[in-house]
Amino acid sequence: MNIYFNMKRAHEEIFRLNVEINRLFSSMVDEHFDFYRAIQQSYLTNPSLACELSSRWRYRNAINERIVHSLHKTSQLRGFTGNLSYGHRVGRDSQASIGLPLPSWVAATSQDGDAMDNDESDSNEEIIELSGEHGGDNLVEYIDNLGSRNIM
């Protein structure tokens, strides 16, 4: 009987993670946009604030890069049916991020599933090109495919 409830709880947890991973990813991208806008707005009026924000932004960016690597590995697990895509929170202006660059960790991925396990695998990373007329289409396709890869 105990095994039954443990299995039931595991399925509930997988379902919850399919939602929470997307929320975490979206929150991290929103934080990137917020930092970027704040630095832009304070660059001329308060350079010392802009410098401090830039320092904290670099620190958060390094942390978020590691988190995204873990999220990507999680998305490769059997049973994961969610996706790693940037969503829009209710009450947040979706137009505020137009024209702002995406963080580097959104577009970076490994060519094979095991390369993300190593910190030394930077040379194996593929960067999705965002320039040109179809750059946004490439990013959308990339993010849609993140959760559908299978690891054997």
DSSP file (Angstrom, degrees, kcal/mol; ACC not computed):
  #  RESIDUE AA STRUCTURE BP1 BP2  ACC     N-H-->O    O-->H-N    N-H-->O    O-->H-N    TCO  KAPPA ALPHA  PHI   PSI    X-CA   Y-CA   Z-CA
    1    1 A M     >        0   0    0      0, 0.0     4,-1.7     0, 0.0     5,-0.2   0.000 360.0 360.0 360.0 -37.2    0.0    0.0    0.0
    2    2 A N  H  >  +     0   0    0      1,-0.2     4,-2.1     2,-0.2     5,-0.2   0.874 360.0  54.1 -63.3 -38.2    2.9    2.3    0.8
    3    3 A I  H  > S+     0   0    0      1,-0.2     4,-2.5     2,-0.2     5,-0.2   0.889 104.3  56.0 -63.5 -39.7    4.4    1.8   -2.7
    4    4 A Y  H  > S+     0   0    0      1,-0.2     4,-2.4     2,-0.2    -1,-0.2   0.936 110.5  42.7 -58.1 -48.9    1.0    2.9   -4.3
    5    5 A F  H  X S+     0   0    0     -4,-1.7     4,-2.5     2,-0.2    -1,-0.2   0.847 112.3  54.0 -70.3 -33.5    1.0    6.2   -2.4
    6    6 A N  H  X S+     0   0    0     -4,-2.1     4,-2.1     2,-0.2    -1,-0.2   0.912 111.3  45.8 -64.4 -41.4    4.6    6.8   -3.1
    7    7 A M  H  X S+     0   0    0     -4,-2.5     4,-2.2     2,-0.2    -2,-0.2   0.904 112.1  51.1 -66.9 -41.6    4.1    6.3   -6.8
    8    8 A K  H  X S+     0   0    0     -4,-2.4     4,-1.9    -5,-0.2    -2,-0.2   0.921 111.5  47.7 -61.9 -43.3    1.0    8.5   -6.8
    9    9 A R  H  X S+     0   0    0     -4,-2.5     4,-2.3     1,-0.2    -1,-0.2   0.873 108.6  54.9 -65.4 -37.9    2.9   11.2   -5.0
   10   10 A A  H  X S+     0   0    0     -4,-2.1     4,-2.2     2,-0.2    -1,-0.2   0.901 108.0  49.1 -63.0 -40.9    5.8   10.9   -7.5
   11   11 A H  H  X S+     0   0    0     -4,-2.2     4,-2.1     2,-0.2    -1,-0.2   0.888 110.6  50.6 -66.3 -38.5    3.4   11.4  -10.4
   12   12 A E  H  X S+     0   0    0     -4,-1.9     4,-2.4     2,-0.2    -2,-0.2   0.902 110.1  50.6 -62.9 -40.6    1.9   14.5   -8.7
   13   13 A E  H  X S+     0   0    0     -4,-2.3     4,-2.6     2,-0.2    -2,-0.2   0.894 108.6  50.8 -66.4 -40.9    5.5   15.9   -8.2
   14   14 A I  H  X S+     0   0    0     -4,-2.2     4,-1.9     2,-0.2    -1,-0.2   0.925 111.0  49.2 -61.9 -44.2    6.4   15.3  -11.9
   15   15 A F  H  X S+     0   0    0     -4,-2.1     4,-0.9     1,-0.2    -2,-0.2   0.920 112.0  48.4 -60.7 -44.1    3.2   17.2  -12.9
   16   16 A R  H >X S+     0   0    0     -4,-2.4     4,-2.9     1,-0.2     3,-0.6   0.902 109.9  51.8 -63.6 -41.8    4.0   20.0  -10.6
   17   17 A L  H 3X S+     0   0    0     -4,-2.6     4,-2.5     1,-0.2     5,-0.3   0.845  99.8  63.0 -66.0 -33.2    7.6   20.3  -11.8
   18   18 A N  H 3X S+     0   0    0     -4,-1.9     4,-0.5     1,-0.2    65,-0.5   0.848 114.4  34.9 -58.0 -32.7    6.4   20.5  -15.4
   19   19 A V  H <X S+     0   0    0     -4,-0.9     4,-1.8    -3,-0.6    -2,-0.2   0.895 117.1  51.1 -85.7 -46.8    4.7   23.7  -14.4
   20   20 A E  H  X S+     0   0    0     -4,-2.9     4,-2.7     1,-0.2     5,-0.2   0.834 104.4  56.9 -65.9 -34.6    7.2   25.1  -11.9
   21   21 A I  H  X S+     0   0    0     -4,-2.5     4,-2.4     1,-0.2    -1,-0.2   0.916 107.9  48.5 -63.4 -41.8   10.2   24.7  -14.2
   22   22 A N  H  X S+     0   0    0     -4,-0.5     4,-2.4    -5,-0.3    65,-0.4   0.903 111.8  49.8 -63.2 -41.1    8.5   26.9  -16.8
   23   23 A R  H  X S+     0   0    0     -4,-1.8     4,-2.4     2,-0.2    -2,-0.2   0.908 111.0  48.6 -64.9 -42.3    7.7   29.5  -14.1
   24   24 A L  H  X S+     0   0    0     -4,-2.7     4,-2.2     2,-0.2    -2,-0.2   0.931 111.8  49.1 -62.8 -45.9   11.3   29.5  -12.8
   25   25 A F  H  X S+     0   0    0     -4,-2.4     4,-2.0     1,-0.2    -2,-0.2   0.922 112.3  48.1 -60.1 -45.3   12.7   29.9  -16.3
   26   26 A S  H  X S+     0   0    0     -4,-2.4     4,-2.6    59,-0.2    -1,-0.2   0.896 110.2  52.3 -62.5 -41.1   10.2   32.8  -17.1
   27   27 A S  H  X S+     0   0    0     -4,-2.4     4,-2.3     1,-0.2    -1,-0.2   0.887 108.4  50.8 -62.6 -39.8   11.1   34.5  -13.8
   28   28 A M  H  X S+     0   0    0     -4,-2.2     4,-1.9     2,-0.2    -1,-0.2   0.899 111.3  47.3 -66.6 -40.4   14.8   34.3  -14.6
   29   29 A V  H  X S+     0   0    0     -4,-2.0     4,-2.2     2,-0.2    -2,-0.2   0.914 111.8  51.0 -66.9 -42.0   14.3   35.9  -18.1
   30   30 A D  H  X S+     0   0    0     -4,-2.6     4,-2.5     1,-0.2    -2,-0.2   0.903 108.2  52.3 -60.5 -41.4   12.1   38.6  -16.5
   31   31 A E  H  X S+     0   0    0     -4,-2.3     4,-2.6     2,-0.2    -1,-0.2   0.901 107.4  52.7 -61.1 -41.1   14.8   39.4  -14.0
   32   32 A H  H  X S+     0   0    0     -4,-1.9     4,-2.5     1,-0.2    -2,-0.2   0.938 110.7  46.7 -59.0 -48.0   17.3   39.7  -16.8
   33   33 A F  H  X S+     0   0    0     -4,-2.2     4,-2.6     2,-0.2     5,-0.2   0.895 111.3  52.0 -62.6 -40.4   15.0   42.2  -18.6
   34   34 A D  H  X S+     0   0    0     -4,-2.5     4,-2.4     2,-0.2    -2,-0.2   0.925 111.5  45.9 -62.8 -45.6   14.5   44.2  -15.3
   35   35 A F  H  X S+     0   0    0     -4,-2.6     4,-2.5     2,-0.2     5,-0.2   0.930 112.3  51.6 -61.4 -45.2   18.2   44.5  -14.7
   36   36 A Y  H  X S+     0   0    0     -4,-2.5     4,-2.3    -5,-0.2    -2,-0.2   0.931 112.6  44.6 -59.5 -48.0   18.9   45.5  -18.3
   37   37 A R  H  X S+     0   0    0     -4,-2.6     4,-2.6     1,-0.2    -1,-0.2   0.911 113.0  51.2 -63.7 -42.6   16.2   48.2  -18.2
   38   38 A A  H  X S+     0   0    0     -4,-2.4     4,-1.7    -5,-0.2    -2,-0.2   0.894 111.4  47.7 -63.7 -39.8   17.3   49.5  -14.8
   39   39 A I  H  X S+     0   0    0     -4,-2.5     4,-1.1     2,-0.2    -1,-0.2   0.920 112.5  49.5 -66.9 -43.1   21.0   49.7  -15.9
   40   40 A Q  H  < S+     0   0    0     -4,-2.3     4,-0.5    -5,-0.2     3,-0.4   0.914 112.5  47.5 -60.6 -43.5   20.0   51.5  -19.1
   41   41 A Q  H  < S+     0   0    0     -4,-2.6     4,-0.5     1,-0.2    -1,-0.2   0.815 118.5  39.2 -70.8 -30.6   17.8   54.0  -17.2
   42   42 A S  H  X S+     0   0    0     -4,-1.7     4,-2.3    -5,-0.2     8,-0.5   0.488  88.9  94.0 -98.4  -2.9   20.5   54.8  -14.6
   43   43 A Y  T  < S+     0   0    0     -4,-1.1    -1,-0.2    -3,-0.4    -2,-0.1   0.900  99.1  25.4 -58.5 -45.7   23.5   54.8  -16.8
   44   44 A L  T  4 S+     0   0    0     -4,-0.5    -1,-0.2    -3,-0.2    -2,-0.1   0.828 127.6  43.9 -89.0 -34.3   23.6   58.6  -17.5
   45   45 A T  T  4 S+     0   0    0     -4,-0.5    -2,-0.2     1,-0.2    -3,-0.1   0.833 131.7  12.8 -83.7 -32.8   21.8   59.9  -14.4
   46   46 A N     X  +     0   0    0     -4,-2.3     4,-2.1     1,-0.1     3,-0.5  -0.620  63.9 176.0-146.3  79.9   23.5   57.8  -11.7
   47   47 A P  H  > S+     0   0    0      0, 0.0     4,-2.3     0, 0.0     5,-0.2   0.817  81.3  56.1 -59.8 -33.6   26.6   56.0  -13.0
   48   48 A S  H  > S+     0   0    0      2,-0.2     4,-2.1     1,-0.2     5,-0.2   0.897 108.8  47.3 -67.7 -37.7   27.6   54.5   -9.6
   49   49 A L  H  > S+     0   0    0     -3,-0.5     4,-2.9     2,-0.2     5,-0.2   0.916 111.2  51.6 -65.3 -42.8   24.1   52.8   -9.3
   50   50 A A  H  X S+     0   0    0     -4,-2.1     4,-2.2    -8,-0.5    -2,-0.2   0.882 109.3  50.8 -61.1 -38.3   24.5   51.5  -12.9
   51   51 A C  H  X S+     0   0    0     -4,-2.3     4,-2.1     2,-0.2    -1,-0.2   0.922 112.0  46.1 -65.5 -44.8   27.9   50.1  -12.0
   52   52 A E  H  X S+     0   0    0     -4,-2.1     4,-2.3     2,-0.2    -2,-0.2   0.913 112.8  49.9 -65.0 -42.8   26.5   48.3   -8.9
   53   53 A L  H  X S+     0   0    0     -4,-2.9     4,-2.5     1,-0.2    -1,-0.2   0.896 109.8  52.0 -62.1 -39.6   23.5   47.0  -10.9
   54   54 A S  H  X S+     0   0    0     -4,-2.2     4,-2.4    -5,-0.2    -1,-0.2   0.901 108.8  50.4 -63.0 -41.0   25.9   45.7  -13.6
   55   55 A S  H  X S+     0   0    0     -4,-2.1     4,-1.8     2,-0.2    -2,-0.2   0.931 113.8  43.8 -63.0 -46.0   28.0   43.9  -11.0
   56   56 A R  H  X S+     0   0    0     -4,-2.3     4,-2.7     1,-0.2    -2,-0.2   0.855 111.2  55.7 -67.5 -34.3   24.9   42.3   -9.5
   57   57 A W  H  X S+     0   0    0     -4,-2.5     4,-2.6     2,-0.2    -2,-0.2   0.918 106.7  49.3 -64.4 -44.1   23.6   41.5  -12.9
   58   58 A R  H  X S+     0   0    0     -4,-2.4     4,-2.0     2,-0.2    -1,-0.2   0.907 112.2  49.3 -61.4 -41.4   26.8   39.6  -13.9
   59   59 A Y  H  X S+     0   0    0     -4,-1.8     4,-1.9     2,-0.2    -2,-0.2   0.943 113.6  44.6 -62.9 -48.8   26.6   37.6  -10.7
   60   60 A R  H  X S+     0   0    0     -4,-2.7     4,-3.1     1,-0.2    -2,-0.2   0.861 110.3  56.4 -64.2 -36.0   22.9   36.7  -11.2
   61   61 A N  H  X S+     0   0    0     -4,-2.6     4,-2.0     2,-0.2    -1,-0.2   0.900 106.5  49.4 -63.5 -40.6   23.6   35.9  -14.8
   62   62 A A  H  X S+     0   0    0     -4,-2.0     4,-1.5     2,-0.2    -1,-0.2   0.903 113.7  46.4 -64.8 -41.3   26.3   33.4  -13.8
   63   63 A I  H  X S+     0   0    0     -4,-1.9     4,-2.2     1,-0.2    -2,-0.2   0.938 111.8  50.5 -65.0 -46.6   24.0   31.8  -11.3
   64   64 A N  H  X S+     0   0    0     -4,-3.1     4,-2.7     1,-0.2    -2,-0.2   0.843 104.7  58.4 -62.6 -33.6   21.1   31.7  -13.8
   65   65 A E  H  X S+     0   0    0     -4,-2.0     4,-1.7     2,-0.2    -1,-0.2   0.917 108.4  45.3 -62.3 -42.4   23.4   30.0  -16.4
   66   66 A R  H  X S+     0   0    0     -4,-1.5     4,-1.9     2,-0.2    -2,-0.2   0.893 112.2  51.8 -67.3 -39.2   24.0   27.1  -13.9
   67   67 A I  H  X S+     0   0    0     -4,-2.2     4,-2.7     1,-0.2    -2,-0.2   0.917 107.8  51.9 -63.4 -42.5   20.3   26.9  -13.1
   68   68 A V  H  X S+     0   0    0     -4,-2.7     4,-2.7     1,-0.2    -1,-0.2   0.877 106.2  54.5 -63.1 -37.1   19.4   26.7  -16.8
   69   69 A H  H  X S+     0   0    0     -4,-1.7     4,-2.1     2,-0.2    -1,-0.2   0.922 111.0  45.7 -61.0 -42.8   21.9   23.9  -17.2
   70   70 A S  H  X S+     0   0    0     -4,-1.9     4,-2.4     2,-0.2    -2,-0.2   0.898 112.1  50.8 -67.0 -40.0   20.2   22.0  -14.4
   71   71 A L  H  X S+     0   0    0     -4,-2.7     4,-2.4     2,-0.2    -2,-0.2   0.897 109.0  51.8 -63.8 -39.1   16.8   22.7  -15.8
   72   72 A H  H  X S+     0   0    0     -4,-2.7     4,-0.8     2,-0.2    -2,-0.2   0.926 109.8  48.5 -63.6 -43.7   17.9   21.5  -19.2
   73   73 A K  H >< S+     0   0    0     -4,-2.1     3,-0.8     1,-0.2     4,-0.3   0.903 111.6  50.7 -62.0 -40.1   19.1   18.2  -17.7
   74   74 A T  H >< S+     0   0    0     -4,-2.4     3,-1.6     1,-0.2    -1,-0.2   0.882 103.9  58.1 -64.3 -38.1   15.8   17.9  -15.8
   75   75 A S  H 3< S+     0   0    0     -4,-2.4    -1,-0.2     1,-0.3    -2,-0.2   0.696 100.3  59.2 -66.9 -16.6   13.9   18.4  -19.1
   76   76 A Q  T << S+     0   0    0     -3,-0.8    75,-0.8    -4,-0.8    -1,-0.3   0.545  82.9 109.0 -87.2  -7.9   15.7   15.4  -20.6
   77   77 A L  S X  S-     0   0    0     -3,-1.6     3,-1.7    -4,-0.3     2,-0.2  -0.363  82.0 -99.0 -71.5 148.5   14.4   13.0  -17.9
   78   78 A R  T 3  S+     0   0    0      1,-0.2    -1,-0.1    73,-0.1     3,-0.1  -0.448 110.0  30.5 -64.6 134.7   11.8   10.4  -18.8
   79   79 A G  T 3  S+     0   0    0      1,-0.3     2,-0.6    -2,-0.2    -1,-0.2   0.211  82.1 128.5 100.0 -14.5    8.3   11.6  -17.7
   80   80 A F    <   +     0   0    0     -3,-1.7    -1,-0.3     1,-0.2   -65,-0.1  -0.655  21.9 164.2 -77.0 118.8    9.0   15.3  -18.2
   81   81 A T        +     0   0    0     -2,-0.6    -1,-0.2   -67,-0.2    66,-0.1   0.399  46.4  89.1-115.0  -0.8    6.2   16.7  -20.4
   82   82 A G        -     0   0    0     65,-0.0     2,-0.3     1,-0.0   -63,-0.1   0.029  68.1-129.5 -78.7-166.1    6.7   20.4  -19.8
   83   83 A N        -     0   0    0    -65,-0.5     2,-1.2     2,-0.1    61,-0.1  -0.982  13.8-118.2-145.5 158.6    8.9   22.7  -21.8
   84   84 A L        +     0   0    0     59,-0.5     2,-0.4    -2,-0.3    62,-0.2  -0.772  61.7 137.2 -95.7  89.4   11.6   25.2  -21.2
   85   85 A S        -     0   0    0     -2,-1.2     2,-0.6    59,-0.1   -59,-0.2  -0.971  57.7-111.1-136.6 152.7   10.0   28.3  -22.6
   86   86 A Y        -     0   0    0     -2,-0.4     2,-0.2   -61,-0.1   -63,-0.1  -0.713  40.2-175.9 -83.9 120.6    9.7   31.8  -21.6
   87   87 A G        -     0   0    0     -2,-0.6     2,-0.5   -65,-0.4    -1,-0.0  -0.525  25.2-110.7-107.3 178.3    6.1   32.7  -20.6
   88   88 A H        -     0   0    0     -2,-0.2     2,-0.1   -58,-0.0     6,-0.1  -0.955  26.3-133.2-116.3 126.8    4.4   36.0  -19.6
   89   89 A R    >   -     0   0    0     -2,-0.5     3,-1.6     1,-0.1     2,-0.2  -0.456  31.3-100.1 -75.3 148.0    3.2   36.5  -16.1
   90   90 A V  T 3  S+     0   0    0      1,-0.2    -1,-0.1    -2,-0.1     3,-0.1  -0.481 109.8  21.7 -65.3 133.6   -0.2   37.9  -15.5
   91   91 A G  T 3  S+     0   0    0      1,-0.3     2,-0.4    -2,-0.2    -1,-0.2   0.379  96.6 114.9  89.2  -4.6    0.0   41.6  -14.7
   92   92 A R  S <  S-     0   0    0     -3,-1.6     2,-0.6     1,-0.0    -1,-0.3  -0.853  74.9-113.5-102.1 135.0    3.4   42.1  -16.4
   93   93 A D    >   -     0   0    0     -2,-0.4     3,-1.0     1,-0.2     4,-0.3  -0.518  23.7-164.5 -68.4 112.1    3.7   44.3  -19.4
   94   94 A S  G >  S+     0   0    0     -2,-0.6     3,-0.6     1,-0.2    -1,-0.2   0.707  86.5  60.7 -72.6 -18.7    4.6   41.9  -22.3
   95   95 A Q  G >  S+     0   0    0      1,-0.2     3,-1.1     2,-0.1    -1,-0.2   0.645  84.8  79.2 -80.7 -14.5    5.6   44.9  -24.4
   96   96 A A  G <  S+     0   0    0     -3,-1.0    -1,-0.2     1,-0.3    -2,-0.2   0.750  91.8  50.1 -67.1 -23.8    8.3   46.0  -22.0
   97   97 A S  G X  S+     0   0    0     -3,-0.6     3,-1.7    -4,-0.3    -1,-0.3   0.483  79.3 119.2 -94.8  -2.2   10.8   43.3  -23.2
   98   98 A I  T <  S+     0   0    0     -3,-1.1    -3,-0.0     1,-0.3    -4,-0.0  -0.453  83.0  13.8 -66.5 130.3   10.5   44.1  -26.9
   99   99 A G  T 3  S+     0   0    0      1,-0.3    -1,-0.3    -2,-0.2    -2,-0.1   0.324  98.2 118.9  88.2  -7.3   13.8   45.2  -28.3
  100  100 A L    <   -     0   0    0     -3,-1.7    -1,-0.3     1,-0.1     2,-0.1  -0.712  69.2-110.3 -91.2 143.0   15.8   44.0  -25.3
  101  101 A P        -     0   0    0      0, 0.0   -65,-0.1     0, 0.0     3,-0.1  -0.425  28.5-120.0 -72.4 144.5   18.4   41.2  -25.8
  102  102 A L        -     0   0    0      1,-0.1     5,-0.0    -2,-0.1   -73,-0.0  -0.480  38.1 -94.4 -75.1 152.7   17.8   37.8  -24.4
  103  103 A P    >>  -     0   0    0      0, 0.0     3,-1.4     0, 0.0     4,-0.8  -0.327  30.8-117.9 -65.7 153.4   20.3   36.4  -21.9
  104  104 A S  H 3> S+     0   0    0      1,-0.3     4,-1.1     2,-0.2     3,-0.4   0.824 111.3  62.4 -62.8 -31.8   23.1   34.3  -23.3
  105  105 A W  H 34 S+     0   0    0      1,-0.2    -1,-0.3     2,-0.2    -3,-0.0   0.620  94.0  63.0 -74.1 -10.9   21.9   31.3  -21.3
  106  106 A V  H <4 S+     0   0    0     -3,-1.4    -1,-0.2     1,-0.2    -2,-0.2   0.888 111.5  35.5 -74.6 -39.4   18.6   31.2  -23.1
  107  107 A A  H  < S+     0   0    0     -4,-0.8    21,-1.1    -3,-0.4     2,-0.4   0.590  98.2  95.3 -92.0 -11.2   20.2   30.5  -26.4
  108  108 A A  E  <  +A  127   0A   0     -4,-1.1     2,-0.3    19,-0.2    19,-0.2  -0.655  44.6 150.6 -87.9 134.6   23.1   28.3  -25.3
  109  109 A T  E     -A  126   0A   0     17,-1.5    17,-3.1    -2,-0.4     2,-0.2  -0.972  42.4-106.0-151.5 162.0   22.6   24.5  -25.4
  110  110 A S  E     -A  125   0A   0     -2,-0.3    15,-0.2    15,-0.2    12,-0.1  -0.604  18.9-132.0 -91.1 156.4   24.8   21.5  -25.8
  111  111 A Q  S    S+     0   0    0     13,-1.1     2,-0.3    -2,-0.2    -1,-0.1   0.782  95.8  30.5 -77.3 -27.0   24.9   19.4  -28.9
  112  112 A D  S >  S-     0   0    0     12,-0.1     3,-0.9     1,-0.1     4,-0.5  -0.935  87.2-116.1-128.3 158.3   24.6   16.2  -27.0
  113  113 A G  G >  S+     0   0    0     -2,-0.3     3,-0.6     1,-0.2     4,-0.2   0.776 109.6  53.8 -64.0 -30.6   22.8   15.6  -23.6
  114  114 A D  G >  S+     0   0    0      1,-0.2     3,-1.5     2,-0.1     4,-0.4   0.700  90.0  75.2 -80.7 -18.4   25.9   14.7  -21.7
  115  115 A A  G X  S+     0   0    0     -3,-0.9     3,-1.0     1,-0.3     6,-0.3   0.789  87.0  62.0 -66.6 -25.6   27.9   17.8  -22.5
  116  116 A M  G <  S+     0   0    0     -3,-0.6    -1,-0.3    -4,-0.5    -2,-0.1   0.666  91.0  69.1 -73.6 -14.0   25.8   19.9  -20.1
  117  117 A D  G <  S+     0   0    0     -3,-1.5     2,-0.4    -4,-0.2    -1,-0.2   0.732  93.5  66.3 -73.4 -21.7   27.1   17.8  -17.2
  118  118 A N    X   -     0   0    0     -3,-1.0     3,-0.9    -4,-0.4     0, 0.0  -0.838  66.0-153.1-107.2 136.5   30.6   19.1  -17.6
  119  119 A D  T 3  S+     0   0    0     -2,-0.4     3,-0.5     1,-0.2    -1,-0.1   0.721  98.6  61.7 -72.9 -20.8   31.7   22.7  -16.9
  120  120 A E  T >  S+     0   0    0      1,-0.2     3,-0.5     2,-0.1    -1,-0.2   0.361  78.9  89.4 -86.2   6.0   34.5   22.2  -19.3
  121  121 A S  G X   +     0   0    0     -3,-0.9     3,-1.7    -6,-0.3     4,-0.2   0.155  45.6 116.5 -91.4  20.5   32.1   21.5  -22.2
  122  122 A D  G >  S+     0   0    0     -3,-0.5     3,-1.3     1,-0.3    -1,-0.2   0.820  71.1  59.4 -59.0 -31.4   31.9   25.2  -23.3
  123  123 A S  G <  S+     0   0    0     -3,-0.5    -1,-0.3     1,-0.3    -2,-0.1   0.692 100.6  57.0 -72.1 -16.3   33.5   24.4  -26.7
  124  124 A N  G <  S+     0   0    0     -3,-1.7   -13,-1.1    -9,-0.1    -1,-0.3   0.396  82.8 114.7 -92.2   2.8   30.6   21.9  -27.4
  125  125 A E  E <   -A  110   0A   0     -3,-1.3     2,-0.5    -4,-0.2   -15,-0.2  -0.500  56.4-144.9 -81.6 143.8   27.9   24.5  -27.0
  126  126 A E  E     -A  109   0A   0    -17,-3.1   -17,-1.5    -2,-0.2     2,-0.5  -0.894   9.6-150.2-104.4 132.6   25.7   25.6  -29.9
  127  127 A I  E     -A  108   0A   0     -2,-0.5     2,-0.5   -19,-0.2   -19,-0.2  -0.908  13.9-132.3-105.9 127.2   24.6   29.2  -30.0
  128  128 A I        -     0   0    0    -21,-1.1     2,-0.4    -2,-0.5   -21,-0.1  -0.664  25.3-127.0 -78.0 125.2   21.3   29.9  -31.7
  129  129 A E        -     0   0    0     -2,-0.5     9,-0.2     1,-0.1    10,-0.1  -0.588  27.9-179.5 -77.9 128.1   21.7   32.8  -34.1
  130  130 A L        +     0   0    0     -2,-0.4     5,-0.3     8,-0.1     6,-0.2   0.461  47.7 101.1-106.8  -3.7   19.2   35.6  -33.5
  131  131 A S        +     0   0    0      4,-0.2     3,-0.2     3,-0.1     2,-0.1  -0.375  64.1  34.2 -81.1 161.9   20.3   38.1  -36.2
  132  132 A G  S >  S-     0   0    0      1,-0.2     3,-0.9     2,-0.1     4,-0.3  -0.247 105.1 -55.3  89.8-178.7   18.5   38.4  -39.4
  133  133 A E  T 3  S+     0   0    0      1,-0.2     3,-0.2     2,-0.1    -1,-0.2   0.803 134.0  39.3 -70.4 -31.4   14.9   38.2  -40.4
  134  134 A H  T 3> S+     0   0    0     -3,-0.2     4,-1.8     1,-0.2    -1,-0.2   0.178  80.2 109.4-107.1  16.8   14.3   34.7  -39.1
  135  135 A G  H <> S+     0   0    0     -3,-0.9     4,-1.7    -5,-0.3    -4,-0.2   0.896  79.6  49.5 -60.9 -42.7   16.3   34.9  -35.8
  136  136 A G  H  > S+     0   0    0     -4,-0.3     4,-2.4    -3,-0.2    -1,-0.2   0.862 107.0  55.8 -65.2 -35.7   13.3   35.0  -33.6
  137  137 A D  H  > S+     0   0    0      1,-0.2     4,-2.5     2,-0.2    -1,-0.2   0.896 105.5  52.3 -63.2 -39.8   11.9   31.9  -35.4
  138  138 A N  H  X S+     0   0    0     -4,-1.8     4,-2.4     1,-0.2    -1,-0.2   0.908 110.4  48.0 -62.5 -41.6   15.1   30.0  -34.6
  139  139 A L  H  X S+     0   0    0     -4,-1.7     4,-2.7     2,-0.2     5,-0.2   0.921 111.3  49.3 -66.2 -43.9   14.8   30.8  -30.9
  140  140 A V  H  X S+     0   0    0     -4,-2.4     4,-2.4     1,-0.2    -2,-0.2   0.921 113.0  47.6 -61.8 -43.7   11.2   29.9  -30.7
  141  141 A E  H  X S+     0   0    0     -4,-2.5     4,-1.7     2,-0.2    -1,-0.2   0.909 111.6  51.4 -63.2 -41.7   11.9   26.5  -32.4
  142  142 A Y  H  X S+     0   0    0     -4,-2.4     4,-0.8     1,-0.2    -2,-0.2   0.944 112.0  45.0 -59.5 -49.6   14.9   25.9  -30.1
  143  143 A I  H >X S+     0   0    0     -4,-2.7     3,-0.7     1,-0.2     4,-0.6   0.886 110.7  54.1 -66.0 -38.8   12.8   26.5  -27.0
  144  144 A D  H 3< S+     0   0    0     -4,-2.4     3,-0.3     1,-0.2    -1,-0.2   0.857 110.8  47.2 -61.0 -34.1   10.0   24.4  -28.2
  145  145 A N  H >X S+     0   0    0     -4,-1.7     3,-0.7     1,-0.2     4,-0.6   0.577  89.0  86.3 -85.8  -9.8   12.4   21.5  -28.8
  146  146 A L  H X< S+     0   0    0     -4,-0.8     3,-0.7    -3,-0.7    -1,-0.2   0.919  95.0  39.2 -57.9 -46.0   14.1   21.8  -25.4
  147  147 A G  T 3< S+     0   0    0     -4,-0.6    -1,-0.2    -3,-0.3    -2,-0.1   0.571 107.8  64.0 -83.0  -8.1   11.6   19.6  -23.6
  148  148 A S  T <4 S+     0   0    0     -3,-0.7    -1,-0.2    -4,-0.2     2,-0.2   0.482  74.0 108.0 -97.8  -1.1   11.1   17.1  -26.4
  149  149 A R    <<  -     0   0    0     -3,-0.7     2,-0.4    -4,-0.6    -3,-0.0  -0.503  58.5-145.4 -75.1 144.8   14.7   15.6  -26.5
  150  150 A N        -     0   0    0     -2,-0.2     2,-0.5   -72,-0.0   -37,-0.1  -0.918   5.3-155.1-113.8 137.7   15.1   12.1  -25.2
  151  151 A I              0   0    0    -75,-0.8   -73,-0.1    -2,-0.4    -2,-0.0  -0.939 360.0 360.0-108.7 131.2   18.1   10.8  -23.4
  152  152 A M              0   0    0     -2,-0.5    -1,-0.1     0, 0.0    -2,-0.0   0.417 360.0 360.0 -95.2 360.0   18.8    7.1  -23.5
